[in-house]
């Protein structure tokens, strides 16, 4: 009965507010990191490395993030991540050397790993299973809305005070995250409260006991993350290939992002009512086929349609990685399990653009896009085989 009366609006501020603000912070700084590095005298190659440090910091911190969240709880972990992010942005603001900027960007990536894991475990504890997918879809949607808002907020302040303005926007957004975190209670499921305290399993034990999940569903997570990360590179590159003006390319990218943001909640509802497979498979199939279609686009209309379909495919898959991870996670050692799960996602997100670059260098951009699209078809097959059907869940 408690589950039937639960409403996501009851936890909207503590659950989704921090993700929206974190998205604003991320969206504000990502477009200006390379410009900041160049202003500090970095070469183009060094500037690219500085930008990549966000992902490197996240990838390297997933396991420590799991240990921190497991040891101190979601609220304290999120508050600590917010404080660490503020220090990172202050380093970026007052950087007088590129290595100060690089340290700040790396720290921001590390804090992001702790923040994301704390959000995921909070949702698992706060939301009943029958509404879990909707909660994660909304969580992902709030993050995407924030990332969409962030560049506009950052641009307004950058116009007024320079590049440091973007980092000030991010700093104040993360300060808001910290304030929300300090007002949250530490949650624990009722079943866990009734049970005797159990020793936390080690990371090695979690990897060993859940190796089958990591090698099956985890493979699908790697593939879909690689495809998602690559799509952000593919759209502007193919727009340039077609000779479109930067303004036109930005407009198309924005339209795809708008479609992405518009469908996150219906997708979560489908997952909750009909099963995860009804979103996992169509999402990956649609993204994969759309990217392959884009490689044949020789005109603006075809490119526009392909871009919209990529956005739709990504949008209906909103929250699928977190939902599958939550479903598969054990009660004992949940944070450790999810830390490894996030590491798989980050490996895919880091490796996808690298694969795209390698195939493009060896063959062509169209060949790289076909390869990335094929990852979606393989991911769909993996999910079709291993995502549990509703009865099994």
N, C-alpha and C positions, 0 to 999 in steps of 0.2 A: 504494500500500500504506500510505503514511503517513496518507493521508486516511482509509482504512478503519479504521485503529487509533486515530484521534483520538476523544477523549471530552471533552464539554463540562466534565465534572467536573475535568479537568486544569487548566482556567483559571477555575474558578468564583470563587475569591477575587479575583484581579486583574481579571477581566472584569465580574463581576456584583456583587461586594461594594461598590465605589464607587457603583454605581447605586442599590443598596438604601439606602445611607447618604444619598445625595443626595436620594432620595425622602423619607426620614425628615425631613431638614432642610426640604424644601419643604412637606411636610404639616404640620410643626410651626408654621411661621410664617404660612402663608396665612390660616388662620382668625382670627388675632389682629391682622393689620396694620391693619385698619380701626379696631379698638378702640384700638390704640396711637395712631393719628392723632387719634381723638376725645379721648383722654386728654390730648393735647398741645394741645387747643383748636381743632383743625381742624373745619371745617363738614362736613356730610354729603357735599357735592359734592367738597370738597378731599380728604376721606378716600377717596372712590371713585377719585380721580385717583392718590393714593398707591398704592392697591392695583394700579392698572393699570400702574404704573411697572415692575413685574416683567416684564410682557410687552413693554413699550416698550424696556426695556434689552436684552432678548434679541433683539428684532427689529433694533435698531440695531447690535448687535454681531456679527451672523452673519458678515459679510464680514471684519471685523478678526479674529474667531475663526479663520476659515479661514487667514488669513495667519500668525497666531501658531502654529497647529498645524503648518502646512506648514514654517514656519521652524525651530521648536524641537522638534518631535516630540510624540507623544501624552503621554508620561510627564511631561515638563516643563510642557506646557500644562495638564494636569490638576492638577499640583501648584500651579502658579501660580493656577489658578482656585480651588482650595481656600483658598489664602492670601488671595486677594482677597475670597472669601466671608466668611472669618473677620473681616477688617477691616470688611466691610459689616455683619455681625451685631453687632460691637462698637459701631458707630455707632448701630444701632437700640437696643441695650441702654442706652447712656448718652445717648440723645437728650434734649435739653432744649428743643428746638424742632422743629416739624413738618418743617422743611426738612432737619434732620439725619436724621430718620427716612426722608424721601423719598430722600435721597442714598444711605442704606444699602440701601433696597429696590431702587433703580435699579442699584446696584453688584451686588446679588445676582442680578438678571436678566442683567446683562452677564456675570458669571462663569458663570452657567448655560449660556449660549450656548457658551462655550469648553469647558466640561466635556462637554456633550452631543456636540459635534463630535469632541472627543478620544476619547470612548468609541466613537463610530461608526467612526472610522478604526482604532482599536485592534482592534476586532472583525474588520474587513475583513482586516487583516494577520494576526491570530492564528488565524482559523478557516478551514478549507477551504471552498470554494464549495458543496460538497454538503451542508454543515451550516449554511450562512450564515443561512437564514431561521429555523432553530431557535435559533441564537445571538441573533439580533435580537429574536425573540419573547420569549426568556428575559430579555434585557436590558430590554425594555419591561415585562415582567412583574415583574422585580425592582424597577424604579422604582415601579410601581403598588402593590406590596406595601409599599414604604417610605412612599409617600404615605398609604396606609391606616393604617400604624402611627403615623406622625408626629403626627397630632392627639391620639391617646390619650397618647403620651409627653409631648407638650407640655402637655396639660390637667393631667396629674399634677403637673408642675413649676409650672405657673401657679397651681394651687391652693395650692402651698406658698409661693411667693415673689412671685407677681404676674405681670403680662404679660411682663416681661422673661424669665421662665422659658422661654417658647417659643423665644426667640432663643438662650438658653444651650443648649437641646437641639440646635438647628440648628448652633450653633458647634461643639459637641463631635462631632456627626455629620460635619461637614466636616473637622474635624481628623483624624478617622479616614480620610476620603478622602485627605487629604494624606499620611498615614503609608503607606497602601497605594501611593499613586502614587510615593513616594520609593523603594519597594522593587521597582518594576517595571523590567524592561529595556525599552529602546527597541526596538520590533519593526520588522522590514522583511521583506517577502516575499522568498523566495529568488530569484525571477526578477528582482526589482528589484536585488538584491545583485549579480547577475551582469552586469547591464546597465551601460553607461557612464552616468555622471551626466548628466542632462538638465536644461536650463534650465527653471525653473518657468514655466508660461504665466501671463499676467496674468489678472486677473478679467475684463477686457473680452474677451480672446481666448477664455476658457472660455465666456462668455455667447454669443459669436458662433458658435463652433464647435458648441455644443450647444443652440442655440436651438430646434431641432425637438423635443428631449426636454422642454425646459422648457415649451414651448407645448402639449404633448400630455399626457404623464404628469404634468408639473408642474401643469397645470390640475386634474387629478384630485386631486393632493396638496392644492392650495388648497381644493377643495370638501370633501374628507373632513376636513380640519383644521377648517374652519368648522363642519361638522356636529358634530364631536367637542366643540369648545369650547362650542357652543350647548346641547348636551345637558345640561351641568352646570348651566345656568341654567334650562332648561325644566322639569326634574323638580321642583325646589322650587316654581317658579312655578305649575305646574299643580296641585300638591298644595295650595297656598294657594287656588287658584281653586276647588278642590273642597271647601274648608273643613276640610281635615285638620289635626290638631294638629301642631305642629312636631316632636314626638317621633315621630309616625307617619311624617311625611315623611322624617325622618332615617333611620328604620328601613328604609323602602323604598329610599332612596338607598344605604344600606349593603348591602342585599341585592343590588341591581344591581351594586355594586362587587365584591361577593364572586363573583358569576357571572363578571364581567369578568376577575377574577384567576385563575379556575379553569381557563380554557380556552386560556391563551396558548401552552403548549408543544405541545398537539395541533395547533393552527393552524400553528405553525412547521413541524411535521413534514409536514403536508399540503403546504405550500408547497415544501419541499425535495423531496418524493417525486413530486408531481403537477403542480407549477407554481404560480407566484404568482397566476395568474388565478383559481384555485379557492378562494382566500381573498379576494382583492381585490374581486371582484364580489359574492359572497354577503354579505360583511361590510357593504359600502356599501348594498346592496339591503335587507338586514335592518334596518339602522339607519334608513334613510330611511323605509321602510314602517312601522316601529314608531313613529317620531316622528309620522307622519301618523295612525296609529291612535290615539296618545295624545290627539291633538287632538279626537277624538270620545269619549274616555272620560268617562263621566258618573257612574261608580261606582268604589268602591275596588277591586273585583276586576279590572275592565278596566284601570284605571290601573296596578295592580300587575303584570299580565301584560305590558302595554306597556313598563313600566320594565325588567322582567326581559329582555325581548327586545332592548331598546336595549343593556343591559349585555352580553348575549350577542354581539350584532353588533359592539360595540366590542372585546370580548375576542378574538373570532376574528380580528379585524384587527390584533391586537397585533404591532407591529414591521413592518407592511407598508410604511409610509412609508420607514423606514430601509433596509429590504431592497431596495425598488425603487430608491432612491437609490444604494445600494452596487452593484447590478447595472449601473446606467447610468453609473457614474462611471469616468472614464479613469484609468489608472495615473499618467500625468503630469498633475499639477494636480488630484489627487483631492480634497484638502482644500478647494481653491477651489471645485470643482464642488459639493461637499457643503455648503459655506457658503451658496451661492446656493440650493441645494435646501432647506436649513433656513429660509432667508428666505421662500421660498414657503409653507412650512408655517406659519410665524409670521404671515404676512399673512392666511392663511385663519383661523387661530386668533383673531387680533385682529378680523377683519372679520365673522366669523360672529355673535357676540353683538350687534355694531352693527347688522347686517342684521335680526336678530330684533327688536331694540328699535325700529328704524324701521318695520317692517311692523306690529308690535304697536301702535305709536302711531298709524299711519295707518288700521289696520283693527281687528285684535283679536289677542289672544294665540294663539287657535286659528289665525288666518291666518298669524301668524308661524311657528308650528310646522309648518304645512303647507308653507310656503316653505322652511324649513330641511330638512324631510323630502324635498322635491323636489330639493334639492342632492345628496342621497344617490343618487337615481335617475339624475341626470345624471352623477355620479361613476362609478356602475356602468357606464354607457354608455361613458364615456371609458376606463375600465380594460379593458372588453371589447374595445374597438377597438385600444388601443395597448399593453397589457401583453403582452410577448413570450410566445408559447407555449413549452412546455418544449423542443421541438426547436430553436426559434430561439435560446433561451438557450444 
